């Protein structure tokens, strides 16, 4: 009797463990967020974890200043301007309404102070002063903003000012805003720490960062708030735990506290139920293919950039990658030239797809190589 009971318990435990292996921990649906639109994605992979109305056009309010900052950072990096440049404040900048850093007309303020006034204090006056310094006029600067939006592939974004002041032709989406935030973090890591600064004093006036998550959650280190009567309360938040960075975009909530709690709920959900990891490194040889009529017989193929994958926790072993490769590769081949794709799947869900490219140049072979390969191809 005792032996039979032991066997039954063993069978039950074995069956239970197999059930757990076959059905990894289930992921609940994303939290219900009281917002007009929202989005949660992983910074490195770009994988969208949760969303609602992410491609619906909205008024971005001061979230616009992410693109304003991006353009200024770009000009600094290119050497066109410097953080130490002294900007003469125009009457237009001085007269700006809404949030301000309280610069004074005809005074000179450094680009660095203006950036901090725009990022930390959300100063509309600082935004216009920077736009005029970079572009000569705000309208010319806006042209640069739209060109950068185009280069980022933002098809549902159009700017008419540098501040986010309401205008029917000034619009974007949660998805496009997330991509701007990703680009800013990726392209200008030296300046990103300003987004976690809690306070800034200019002209003896101390103002605090409006992103209250900086006080509530140690993992949050950016990014930007926005608010108008028509847009509601908005917040783009960025947080990092371990090697995983998430970006949340919350638009059109009813209050400051609502945008903070909604953003925190999304971030907590993402960190709790998802993980991110590098599947393949940049320039790692994933496979080598026969190349015909070349100076060498094989061509190494891989990825130009490290491939990061975001997936529900506990599913890593179930992720499968397959390669679709051109059946015939003929020299010459140039480094970076695509010859197929890498597809990463979790069951029926495609997690990522990337071009499979040549990792080196292969020139045409000599006359004998071409001749022998032509004969071989006749019989292939």
N, C-alpha and C positions, 0 to 999 in steps of 0.2 A: 504493500500500500504506500509506504514511504517512498520507495523507489519510483512508483508510478507518478506520485505527486511531484517529485523532483523533475521527472521528464516533462510533465505538463508545464511546470513553471519555466523550464528551460525553453520549451517551444514558444511559450507566450512571450518571453523576453526577447528571443531571437526574432520572432515576428514583429514585435514592437520596434526593435532597432532597425529592421529592414524598412519598416514604414517610415521611420524618421529619415532614413537615408533617401528613400524615394520621394519624400515630401519635406523639403527643407522648411525652416521657419517661415510662416506666411507673413507677408508684408501687408499691414493694414492700409486702407486708403488714406490719402493725405488729409490733414485736418481741415475742417470747414472754416474758411477764412472770410470774414465780412469785408470783402474788397471788390471793386469793380473788375480788377484783373490782378493776377499774380503769377509768379514764375519762380521755381527753385531749380538751379542747375549746378553741376560740378565745374569748377574753374578750369581744371586741366583737360578733362575729356569733353566738356561741352554737353554732357548728357543731361537731358531735362528730366528731373525726378518728379516734379509736380507742376501743374499749370492750370490756369483758367483764363480764357479770353486773351491768351498771350500775344496774339497777332491782331487784336482789336486796336484801332487808332484811339489814342488818348492824349490829353493835355499833360505834358511832363512837368510843368511848373519848374522849380529850381533844380530838378534832376537834370535839366538842360546843362547845368554847369559842369557835369562830367565831360561833355564834349568840349565845352569851352576850355577846361583844364587840359584835355587831351591835345588840343591844337596848340596851346601855349607850351606845354611840355615838348611837343614835337619841334616847335621853333627853337626852343632852348637847346635841344639835343642836336639840331642841325647847325647851330651856331649863329642863327639869325639874330637872336636876342640873348640877354644874359640875366641871371637872377639879380645881378647888381645894377641893372639899368634903372635910372631914375625917371619915372614917368610923370610928366606934367599933367595934372588933373584938369580935365575940361569941365565946363559948366554943365554939359549934358550928363557926365558921370556924377557930378556933385548933386544934381537935382533928382537923381533916380529915387523912386519911392520904394516902399517895401523894406525888406531886410537890408541893412547897410553896415559898413565898417566905419562910416563917418569920416571919410577923407574930405579934404577942403579944396575948393577951387583954386587953381593956379599954384598949389603946393606940389612938391615933388615927392613921390613915394616909390620905393623900390619894387621891382617885379616880385621879389620874394614876399614882401609884406602884402602886396595885392593878392597874390595867390593864397596866402594864409587867410586873408580877409574874406576871400571868395569861398575857400574850402571849409574853413572852420566856422566863420560867421555868416556864410551864405550871402555876402554883400553884393547886392545888385550894382552898387556904385563901383566896387572893385572889378566886377565882371566887365562893365562897359569900359573902364579905364584900360584894362588888359586888352580888350578887343581893339580899341583905338590905337594902342601902342603897337600891336602886332600887325593889324591890317591897314592902319591909317585912318580907318573909319569903321564903325560897327558893322555897316552893311557889307563892306569888303571882307571883314572877318567872318561874317556869316557865310559868305561864299566858300571860304576855307572849311567851315564846319560841314557844309553840305558835301563838299568834295571828299572829305574824310569819311563821311557817312556812306558815300557811294563806294569808296574803296573798301570799306568794311562789308559791303554787300547788304546794307540796310535799305530795304526796298519800301519800307513803310514809315520812313522818317524824313521830316523836312523842318528846317529851322528858319526862323525869320529874325531872331535876336539872340543875344548871348546870355540872357538872364533867365528865360522861361516865362517872361511876361506874357499874359494870355493874348492869343491871336488865333483866329480860325485856321490860318495856314501854318501854324506852328504845332507839329504833332509828332508822335512816335508810338511805339508799342512796348509792352513789357519785354518781349523777346529782343527787340532792338536795343533797349536800355541795358539788358543783361550783357549783350555782346559788346557794347561800349565799355561797360565796367570790366569785362574780361580783358579787352584790349588795353585798357589803361593800366591794370595790374600787371599784365604780361610785358608791356612795352616800356613802362617807366617805373620799375621797382624802387628806384632811388627816391622818388617823390611820393610813393604811395603811403609811407608812414605818416604823412601830414593828415591823412584822413582819420587817424585814431586820436589826434590831438584833442583834448577835451576843452581847452579854453585858449583864447588869444586876446592880448591887450594891444590896442592901437589908440593913439591920441588920448591915453589915460582912461580909455573905456574898455573894461573887461567884458567879453561876451563868451558864452558857453556854446559848445557844439550842440546842435539840436538833436543829434542822434543819441537818444537816451539809452540805447543798448550798450553804448560804451561804458556805462556805469553798471549795467545789469548783468552783463555776460562777458567774462574775460576772454572768450574765444573770438569775440567780435572786434575787428580792427578797422572798420569803415562801413558805409561809404558816404551816402548823401541823403538828406531829407528834402522834401518839397511840399509846398502847400499854397493853394489859392482856393477861393470859394468854389470855383467851378471844378477844379481838379480834385479837391478833397485833400486828405493827408496821405502823403506818399513817402516811401522809404526804400532805398536800395541798401541792403546790408551785406557785408562780407565777413565770413568767420572761418577760422582755421582750427582744426583739431588733428594733431599728428601731421600726416602728409596730405590730408584732405582739406581742400578749401571749397566752401559752398558760397554761392551768391543768391540772395533772394531779392525779388522785386515785388513790392506790394504797392498797389495803386488804388486811390479812391476810397480810403477808409474814413470813418466819421470823426476820428479824433487822433490826437498825438499818441495817447496811450494805446489806442486800437492798432495803429500802424506798428508800434513797438511790439505789442503782444502777438500780433499776427506774424510778423517777421520772425520772432523768436520761436513760435510754434513750428513754422516751416523749417527753420534751421535745425531745431531739435529732432524733428521727424527725419530729416535727411541724414544727420549724423547717427541716429539711433538705428536706422534700418538699412542703410546703404554703406558701401565701402568703395574706395577708388584705389587702383593699383596700376603699375606699368606692366603691360603685357609684352611688348616688344620695344627694344631700345632703338634709337635712331642709328642708321648706318650698320645695323646688325644684319648679317647675311641670313635670310630666312630660307632661301633655296638658291641653287645654282642651275642654270638652264643651258642647254646646248645652243651655241650661237654659230651660225653658218657663215662661211667665207670671211671669218675674222682672224686677226693675228693670234688670238687664243681660242680655245674650243668651248670655254664655258664663260657665262656671264652671271655674276652674283647679283641677286635681287633682294631688296629690303625696303625699308621705309625711310623717308627723309627726316621725319620727326618721331620722337618717342610716342608710342600709342598707349594712351591711358584709357582704362576701362572703368566705368562705374556700374555697379550691379547690386542687387539685394544681397545683404550679408548671408553667408552660408551657401551661395550658389557658384562660387568661384570654380569648383571642380566640374561643374556642369557646363561651363563656357567652352564652346568649340570654335576653332578658327579654321577656315579653309581658304585656299588660294585659287583664283581663276587666272590662268596665265595664257598669253598668246601662244598658239601652237607652233608658230614659226617665227624665229628671231634671226634676222639677217644683219650682219655688220654693214656699215658702222653703227655703233651704239654710243649714245652720249650719257654721261652721268646725270641722273635725275629724270631720264626719259621713262615714261610709264610703259609697262609691259603686262599689266594685269591689275588685279585688285586683291586685297585681303579683306575677307568678310568675317566678322566676329558675331557669333550667334549664341543666344541663350534660349534653347528650345526653338520656338518659331519666331522669336523676337530678335531683330537685328540690332546689336548694340553699337556697332561701328563698321564703317567701310572706308578703306584708305587705298590710294594708288600704290601698287607694287612697282618700284622703280629700279633702274640700273644703278649699281653702287660704284661703277667705274666706267671710264671710256674704253671702248674696244674698237680699234681702227680696222679697216679692211685688211685682210691678209694678202700675201703675195700671190703671184700668178698660179703657182703650184697649189696653194691652199684653195683658191677659187675653183681650179680645175677639178681637184679631187672631191671637193664638196658638191660641185655640180653633178658629178657622176654619182655620188652617194644619194643625192636628192632624187635622181632619176629612179632609183630602186626603192626609195622610202615610201 
